Amino acid sequence: QVQLVESGGGLVQAGGSLRLSCAASISIARFNAVAWYRQAPGEQREMVARITTGDATNYADSVKGRFTIVRDNANKRVYLQMNSLKPDDTAVYYCNVGNTYWGQGTQVTVSS
Protein backbone atom coordinates (compact mmCIF):
# COMPACT_ATOMS: atom_id res chain seq x y z
CA GLN A 1 0.00 0.00 0.00
CA VAL A 2 1.35 3.39 -1.01
CA GLN A 3 0.48 6.45 1.02
CA LEU A 4 0.73 9.86 -0.58
CA VAL A 5 0.50 13.11 1.36
CA GLU A 6 0.15 16.39 -0.48
CA SER A 7 0.99 19.77 0.99
CA GLY A 8 1.63 23.33 -0.10
CA GLY A 9 -1.84 24.38 -1.11
CA GLY A 10 -3.46 27.59 0.06
CA LEU A 11 -4.95 30.91 -0.92
CA VAL A 12 -3.01 33.10 -3.34
CA GLN A 13 -3.78 36.13 -5.46
CA ALA A 14 -3.86 35.89 -9.23
CA GLY A 15 -0.35 36.10 -10.63
CA GLY A 16 1.16 34.48 -7.56
CA SER A 17 2.97 31.19 -7.12
CA LEU A 18 2.68 28.04 -5.06
CA ARG A 19 4.72 24.88 -4.84
CA LEU A 20 2.88 21.68 -4.09
CA SER A 21 4.68 18.71 -2.61
CA CYS A 22 3.71 15.06 -2.56
CA ALA A 23 5.47 12.76 -0.11
CA ALA A 24 5.28 9.02 -0.75
CA SER A 25 5.59 6.27 1.86
CA ILE A 26 7.69 4.09 -0.44
CA SER A 27 10.12 4.61 -3.27
CA ILE A 28 8.50 6.13 -6.34
CA ALA A 29 11.38 5.10 -8.58
CA ARG A 30 9.62 1.83 -9.36
CA PHE A 31 6.70 3.66 -10.96
CA ASN A 32 7.04 4.81 -14.53
CA ALA A 33 4.68 7.74 -14.21
CA VAL A 34 3.80 10.13 -11.45
CA ALA A 35 1.36 12.95 -11.98
CA TRP A 36 -0.68 15.77 -10.57
CA TYR A 37 -4.40 16.01 -11.19
CA ARG A 38 -6.94 18.59 -10.13
CA GLN A 39 -10.67 18.73 -9.63
CA ALA A 40 -12.68 21.91 -9.47
CA PRO A 41 -16.20 21.97 -7.97
CA GLY A 42 -18.69 20.41 -10.36
CA GLU A 43 -15.94 19.36 -12.76
CA GLN A 44 -14.26 16.09 -13.62
CA ARG A 45 -10.79 15.36 -12.37
CA GLU A 46 -8.21 16.28 -14.98
CA MET A 47 -4.53 15.58 -15.46
CA VAL A 48 -2.40 18.68 -14.94
CA ALA A 49 1.15 17.39 -15.29
CA ARG A 50 2.84 14.04 -15.67
CA ILE A 51 6.46 12.88 -15.57
CA THR A 52 7.98 9.52 -16.39
CA THR A 53 11.10 7.77 -15.11
CA GLY A 54 12.98 9.20 -18.06
CA ASP A 55 11.87 12.69 -17.03
CA ALA A 56 9.62 13.04 -20.04
CA THR A 57 6.85 15.45 -19.15
CA ASN A 58 3.50 16.44 -20.48
CA TYR A 59 1.14 19.13 -19.34
CA ALA A 60 -2.44 20.16 -19.80
CA ASP A 61 -2.65 22.93 -22.38
CA SER A 62 -4.09 25.27 -19.78
CA VAL A 63 -0.94 25.14 -17.63
CA LYS A 64 1.86 24.85 -20.18
CA GLY A 65 4.55 27.41 -19.56
CA ARG A 66 3.27 28.13 -16.05
CA PHE A 67 3.54 24.82 -14.17
CA THR A 68 6.54 22.53 -13.76
CA ILE A 69 6.51 18.98 -12.41
CA VAL A 70 9.61 17.52 -10.80
CA ARG A 71 10.17 14.08 -9.34
CA ASP A 72 12.74 13.45 -6.63
CA ASN A 73 13.11 9.69 -6.45
CA ALA A 74 15.80 9.82 -3.76
CA ASN A 75 13.48 11.63 -1.36
CA LYS A 76 10.26 9.95 -2.54
CA ARG A 77 8.69 13.25 -3.51
CA VAL A 78 6.94 14.85 -6.42
CA TYR A 79 6.61 18.61 -6.76
CA LEU A 80 4.43 20.91 -8.77
CA GLN A 81 5.70 24.46 -9.15
CA MET A 82 2.81 26.70 -10.13
CA ASN A 83 3.50 30.22 -11.38
CA SER A 84 1.31 32.96 -12.81
CA LEU A 85 -1.70 31.44 -11.13
CA LYS A 86 -5.17 32.26 -12.39
CA PRO A 87 -8.59 31.99 -10.73
CA ASP A 88 -9.33 29.09 -13.11
CA ASP A 89 -6.56 27.14 -11.40
CA THR A 90 -8.68 26.94 -8.26
CA ALA A 91 -9.22 23.27 -7.45
CA VAL A 92 -8.23 20.41 -5.21
CA TYR A 93 -4.91 19.07 -6.44
CA TYR A 94 -4.11 15.38 -6.17
CA CYS A 95 -0.90 13.44 -6.49
CA ASN A 96 -1.03 10.18 -8.44
CA VAL A 97 1.58 7.46 -8.64
CA GLY A 98 1.61 4.63 -11.11
CA ASN A 99 -1.89 5.47 -12.34
CA THR A 100 -3.07 3.66 -9.23
CA TYR A 101 -2.43 5.45 -5.97
CA TRP A 102 -3.91 8.80 -4.91
CA GLY A 103 -3.28 11.28 -2.16
CA GLN A 104 -6.02 13.00 -0.20
CA GLY A 105 -5.64 16.26 -2.08
CA THR A 106 -4.67 19.82 -1.22
CA GLN A 107 -6.85 22.85 -1.88
CA VAL A 108 -5.55 25.64 -4.10
CA THR A 109 -7.60 28.82 -4.25
CA VAL A 110 -6.64 31.71 -6.51
CA SER A 111 -8.39 35.00 -5.91
CA SER A 112 -8.88 37.60 -8.62
C-alpha positions as CSV (number, residue, x, y, z in Angstrom):
1,Q,0.0,0.0,0.0
2,V,1.4,3.4,-1.0
3,Q,0.5,6.4,1.0
4,L,0.7,9.9,-0.6
5,V,0.5,13.1,1.4
6,E,0.2,16.4,-0.5
7,S,1.0,19.8,1.0
8,G,1.6,23.3,-0.1
9,G,-1.8,24.4,-1.1
10,G,-3.5,27.6,0.1
11,L,-5.0,30.9,-0.9
12,V,-3.0,33.1,-3.3
13,Q,-3.8,36.1,-5.5
14,A,-3.9,35.9,-9.2
15,G,-0.4,36.1,-10.6
16,G,1.2,34.5,-7.6
17,S,3.0,31.2,-7.1
18,L,2.7,28.0,-5.1
19,R,4.7,24.9,-4.8
20,L,2.9,21.7,-4.1
21,S,4.7,18.7,-2.6
22,C,3.7,15.1,-2.6
23,A,5.5,12.8,-0.1
24,A,5.3,9.0,-0.7
25,S,5.6,6.3,1.9
26,I,7.7,4.1,-0.4
27,S,10.1,4.6,-3.3
28,I,8.5,6.1,-6.3
29,A,11.4,5.1,-8.6
30,R,9.6,1.8,-9.4
31,F,6.7,3.7,-11.0
32,N,7.0,4.8,-14.5
33,A,4.7,7.7,-14.2
34,V,3.8,10.1,-11.5
35,A,1.4,12.9,-12.0
36,W,-0.7,15.8,-10.6
37,Y,-4.4,16.0,-11.2
38,R,-6.9,18.6,-10.1
39,Q,-10.7,18.7,-9.6
40,A,-12.7,21.9,-9.5
41,P,-16.2,22.0,-8.0
42,G,-18.7,20.4,-10.4
43,E,-15.9,19.4,-12.8
44,Q,-14.3,16.1,-13.6
45,R,-10.8,15.4,-12.4
46,E,-8.2,16.3,-15.0
47,M,-4.5,15.6,-15.5
48,V,-2.4,18.7,-14.9
49,A,1.2,17.4,-15.3
50,R,2.8,14.0,-15.7
51,I,6.5,12.9,-15.6
52,T,8.0,9.5,-16.4
53,T,11.1,7.8,-15.1
54,G,13.0,9.2,-18.1
55,D,11.9,12.7,-17.0
56,A,9.6,13.0,-20.0
57,T,6.8,15.4,-19.2
58,N,3.5,16.4,-20.5
59,Y,1.1,19.1,-19.3
60,A,-2.4,20.2,-19.8
61,D,-2.6,22.9,-22.4
62,S,-4.1,25.3,-19.8
63,V,-0.9,25.1,-17.6
64,K,1.9,24.9,-20.2
65,G,4.6,27.4,-19.6
66,R,3.3,28.1,-16.0
67,F,3.5,24.8,-14.2
68,T,6.5,22.5,-13.8
69,I,6.5,19.0,-12.4
70,V,9.6,17.5,-10.8
71,R,10.2,14.1,-9.3
72,D,12.7,13.5,-6.6
73,N,13.1,9.7,-6.4
74,A,15.8,9.8,-3.8
75,N,13.5,11.6,-1.4
76,K,10.3,10.0,-2.5
77,R,8.7,13.3,-3.5
78,V,6.9,14.9,-6.4
79,Y,6.6,18.6,-6.8
80,L,4.4,20.9,-8.8
81,Q,5.7,24.5,-9.1
82,M,2.8,26.7,-10.1
83,N,3.5,30.2,-11.4
84,S,1.3,33.0,-12.8
85,L,-1.7,31.4,-11.1
86,K,-5.2,32.3,-12.4
87,P,-8.6,32.0,-10.7
88,D,-9.3,29.1,-13.1
89,D,-6.6,27.1,-11.4
90,T,-8.7,26.9,-8.3
91,A,-9.2,23.3,-7.5
92,V,-8.2,20.4,-5.2
93,Y,-4.9,19.1,-6.4
94,Y,-4.1,15.4,-6.2
95,C,-0.9,13.4,-6.5
96,N,-1.0,10.2,-8.4
97,V,1.6,7.5,-8.6
98,G,1.6,4.6,-11.1
99,N,-1.9,5.5,-12.3
100,T,-3.1,3.7,-9.2
101,Y,-2.4,5.5,-6.0
102,W,-3.9,8.8,-4.9
103,G,-3.3,11.3,-2.2
104,Q,-6.0,13.0,-0.2
105,G,-5.6,16.3,-2.1
106,T,-4.7,19.8,-1.2
107,Q,-6.8,22.9,-1.9
108,V,-5.5,25.6,-4.1
109,T,-7.6,28.8,-4.2
110,V,-6.6,31.7,-6.5
111,S,-8.4,35.0,-5.9
112,S,-8.9,37.6,-8.6
